[in-house]
Amino acid sequence: MLDKGAARIQTELAGQPAIQATLLDTVATAYMGLGLYDQAKPLLNAAVGQRRKLRDVDPVSLSESLNHLGDLQNLQAAYDAAEKTYQEALALERAQMHDPRARMLLARGQFGLGIVLAQQGRYPEAERTLREALAIQQQLFGGIHGDIARTLQNIAKVMDQAGNLKAAIPIMRSAVDMQRKLRGALPHPDLAEEINDLGFLMQELGDYDAAEGLLQEAIVMKRRLLGAKHPEIATGLSNLAYLLQDKGDLVRAEATYREALEMQRELLGEIHPDVANTLNNLAFVQDDKGDLAGALVTEREALRVLRALFPGDHPEVARIMNRIGYWLIEAHEYVEAQQNLDEALGMRRRLLGNDHPDVASSLTNLAILQVAKGDYRVALESAAEASEISTHALSATHWRTAVADSVQGAAQAGLGRYAEAEHLLTRACKILSEDQGALPTYRVRARGYLEDLYRRWHRPVPAAQLALIGASEVQIPK
């Protein structure tokens, strides 16, 4: 029906360009709602072009079509183009603030621009832009409104991406609560998305039961709303697979990831952030199953997709390179591991500063490589810096801090400082054994460091440490 309507609009309304532009815009946004982005693109381009050529150009209507075009470019990961499109729309809207329509569109344009900035990894700019949108929305709509809830949701997501999970969760809860008040018992796409995102944050926090309930609720709602195939369905499947992976159900996790990946490639194309994210998660499942070579192949494919999207510095590029570097250590490919870890660390320092937990993660992996190569003094410096950053940003007892401390212990053992190493490694192994969120690969590595300490020391393993080394694995990583 939409295809027939689009064809008729372009042929039968050629003599009424203003009406034609409005209907082209309307049909294009309907295509976008169905996830049919390739069909929407020529219609929106035509609507914008038509509105530019009108004898009496309506700047507010033009800015509305530009906002829609920016939304589409964002969904298709054309972020540079989307930023320019939103900026053009915002300039038109600011010049027409006497028109109530322009004030509403200004909030939408600010929101869209904030999303694009977040996708580009520009988190401080993104949060500031989204909060500016929120202020306008609160002036326009008061306390409870769907647009306000959606902006709160994305502010929470940006805060989480910037490393502030604890502050993000209550903001996301307020978004979900607002949507439930607005929608009641009826399904709604915004409510489904916010339930999903709250589930993701609860999983990140380590509350898996709450997370699974929220993710399942979101998927059921999305299937009722969107049918069998849609980018949002694929996102929900990927998030569910992520949780299954955390809980140790690797067979279902891999099958669910592959279902999501097939849907994303069909709907979004090969070069898209969602494709890269699912490839990354699938690589983790392959590694969990013992297929390190397969994991590296899949992770390198994820990196290829991200480099095509972000040729320069980007947080996701750095994250994937950091993981490839770690797996290359496990494969004993130290030269290539060094290259990946050095580049990831440099990129993270440039993007995030020197005090971000992601910088600590890179330093920890670099220290692991240095221990593997026998560069114990350098490893001790890298791991100590990582521990200091993690302690400040997370806590002294967080599992990521414990990983850095375990590498410090390994470096101390390599230097012959056995008592210092024993203290660090015992404490780190205890934390890693008890923290359900800790990645098992680091838990196993810390126990290996502890065993190696006693071999170097020519001492039998004490009973307390033996219990730590022999503890069973209980948690599969994210």
Secondary structure in CASP SS format (residue, H / E / C, confidence):
PFRMAT SS
TARGET T0000
AUTHOR 0000-0000-0000
METHOD secondary structure of the structure
MODEL  1
M C 1.00
L H 1.00
D H 1.00
K H 1.00
G H 1.00
A H 1.00
A H 1.00
R H 1.00
I H 1.00
Q H 1.00
T H 1.00
E H 1.00
L C 1.00
A C 1.00
G C 1.00
Q C 1.00
P H 1.00
A H 1.00
I H 1.00
Q H 1.00
A H 1.00
T H 1.00
L H 1.00
L H 1.00
D H 1.00
T H 1.00
V H 1.00
A H 1.00
T H 1.00
A H 1.00
Y H 1.00
M H 1.00
G H 1.00
L C 1.00
G C 1.00
L C 1.00
Y H 1.00
D H 1.00
Q H 1.00
A H 1.00
K H 1.00
P H 1.00
L H 1.00
L H 1.00
N H 1.00
A H 1.00
A H 1.00
V H 1.00
G H 1.00
Q H 1.00
R H 1.00
R H 1.00
K H 1.00
L C 1.00
R C 1.00
D C 1.00
V C 1.00
D C 1.00
P H 1.00
V H 1.00
S H 1.00
L H 1.00
S H 1.00
E H 1.00
S H 1.00
L H 1.00
N H 1.00
H H 1.00
L H 1.00
G H 1.00
D H 1.00
L H 1.00
Q H 1.00
N H 1.00
L H 1.00
Q C 1.00
A C 1.00
A C 1.00
Y H 1.00
D H 1.00
A H 1.00
A H 1.00
E H 1.00
K H 1.00
T H 1.00
Y H 1.00
Q H 1.00
E H 1.00
A H 1.00
L H 1.00
A H 1.00
L H 1.00
E H 1.00
R H 1.00
A C 1.00
Q C 1.00
M C 1.00
H C 1.00
D C 1.00
P H 1.00
R H 1.00
A H 1.00
R H 1.00
M H 1.00
L H 1.00
L H 1.00
A H 1.00
R H 1.00
G H 1.00
Q H 1.00
F H 1.00
G H 1.00
L H 1.00
G H 1.00
I H 1.00
V H 1.00
L H 1.00
A H 1.00
Q H 1.00
Q C 1.00
G C 1.00
R C 1.00
Y H 1.00
P H 1.00
E H 1.00
A H 1.00
E H 1.00
R H 1.00
T H 1.00
L H 1.00
R H 1.00
E H 1.00
A H 1.00
L H 1.00
A H 1.00
I H 1.00
Q H 1.00
Q H 1.00
Q H 1.00
L H 1.00
F H 1.00
G C 1.00
G C 1.00
I C 1.00
H C 1.00
G H 1.00
D H 1.00
I H 1.00
A H 1.00
R H 1.00
T H 1.00
L H 1.00
Q H 1.00
N H 1.00
I H 1.00
A H 1.00
K H 1.00
V H 1.00
M H 1.00
D H 1.00
Q H 1.00
A C 1.00
G C 1.00
N C 1.00
L H 1.00
K H 1.00
A H 1.00
A H 1.00
I H 1.00
P H 1.00
I H 1.00
M H 1.00
R H 1.00
S H 1.00
A H 1.00
V H 1.00
D H 1.00
M H 1.00
Q H 1.00
R H 1.00
K H 1.00
L H 1.00
R H 1.00
G C 1.00
A C 1.00
L C 1.00
P C 1.00
H C 1.00
P H 1.00
D H 1.00
L H 1.00
A H 1.00
E H 1.00
E H 1.00
I H 1.00
N H 1.00
D H 1.00
L H 1.00
G H 1.00
F H 1.00
L H 1.00
M H 1.00
Q H 1.00
E H 1.00
L H 1.00
G C 1.00
D C 1.00
Y H 1.00
D H 1.00
A H 1.00
A H 1.00
E H 1.00
G H 1.00
L H 1.00
L H 1.00
Q H 1.00
E H 1.00
A H 1.00
I H 1.00
V H 1.00
M H 1.00
K H 1.00
R H 1.00
R H 1.00
L H 1.00
L H 1.00
G C 1.00
A C 1.00
K C 1.00
H C 1.00
P H 1.00
E H 1.00
I H 1.00
A H 1.00
T H 1.00
G H 1.00
L H 1.00
S H 1.00
N H 1.00
L H 1.00
A H 1.00
Y H 1.00
L H 1.00
L H 1.00
Q H 1.00
D H 1.00
K H 1.00
G C 1.00
D C 1.00
L H 1.00
V H 1.00
R H 1.00
A H 1.00
E H 1.00
A H 1.00
T H 1.00
Y H 1.00
R H 1.00
E H 1.00
A H 1.00
L H 1.00
E H 1.00
M H 1.00
Q H 1.00
R H 1.00
E H 1.00
L H 1.00
L H 1.00
G C 1.00
E C 1.00
I C 1.00
H C 1.00
P H 1.00
D H 1.00
V H 1.00
A H 1.00
N H 1.00
T H 1.00
L H 1.00
N H 1.00
N H 1.00
L H 1.00
A H 1.00
F H 1.00
V H 1.00
Q H 1.00
D H 1.00
D H 1.00
K C 1.00
G C 1.00
D C 1.00
L H 1.00
A H 1.00
G H 1.00
A H 1.00
L H 1.00
V H 1.00
T H 1.00
E H 1.00
R H 1.00
E H 1.00
A H 1.00
L H 1.00
R H 1.00
V H 1.00
L H 1.00
R H 1.00
A H 1.00
L H 1.00
F C 1.00
P C 1.00
G C 1.00
D C 1.00
H C 1.00
P H 1.00
E H 1.00
V H 1.00
A H 1.00
R H 1.00
I H 1.00
M H 1.00
N H 1.00
R H 1.00
I H 1.00
G H 1.00
Y H 1.00
W H 1.00
L H 1.00
I H 1.00
E H 1.00
A C 1.00
H C 1.00
E C 1.00
Y H 1.00
V H 1.00
E H 1.00
A H 1.00
Q H 1.00
Q H 1.00
N H 1.00
L H 1.00
D H 1.00
E H 1.00
A H 1.00
L H 1.00
G H 1.00
M H 1.00
R H 1.00
R H 1.00
R H 1.00
L H 1.00
L H 1.00
G C 1.00
N C 1.00
D C 1.00
H C 1.00
P H 1.00
D H 1.00
V H 1.00
A H 1.00
S H 1.00
S H 1.00
L H 1.00
T H 1.00
N H 1.00
L H 1.00
A H 1.00
I H 1.00
L H 1.00
Q H 1.00
V H 1.00
A H 1.00
K C 1.00
G C 1.00
D C 1.00
Y H 1.00
R H 1.00
V H 1.00
A H 1.00
L H 1.00
E H 1.00
S H 1.00
A H 1.00
A H 1.00
E H 1.00
A H 1.00
S H 1.00
E H 1.00
I H 1.00
S H 1.00
T H 1.00
H H 1.00
A H 1.00
L C 1.00
S C 1.00
A C 1.00
T C 1.00
H C 1.00
W H 1.00
R H 1.00
T H 1.00
A H 1.00
V H 1.00
A H 1.00
D H 1.00
S H 1.00
V H 1.00
Q H 1.00
G H 1.00
A H 1.00
A H 1.00
Q H 1.00
A H 1.00
G H 1.00
L C 1.00
G C 1.00
R C 1.00
Y H 1.00
A H 1.00
E H 1.00
A H 1.00
E H 1.00
H H 1.00
L H 1.00
L H 1.00
T H 1.00
R H 1.00
A H 1.00
C H 1.00
K H 1.00
I H 1.00
L H 1.00
S H 1.00
E H 1.00
D C 1.00
Q C 1.00
G C 1.00
A C 1.00
L C 1.00
P H 1.00
T H 1.00
Y H 1.00
R H 1.00
V H 1.00
R H 1.00
A H 1.00
R H 1.00
G H 1.00
Y H 1.00
L H 1.00
E H 1.00
D H 1.00
L H 1.00
Y H 1.00
R H 1.00
R H 1.00
W H 1.00
H C 1.00
R C 1.00
P C 1.00
V C 1.00
P C 1.00
A H 1.00
A H 1.00
Q H 1.00
L H 1.00
A H 1.00
L H 1.00
I H 1.00
G H 1.00
A C 1.00
S C 1.00
E C 1.00
V C 1.00
Q C 1.00
I C 1.00
P C 1.00
K C 1.00
END
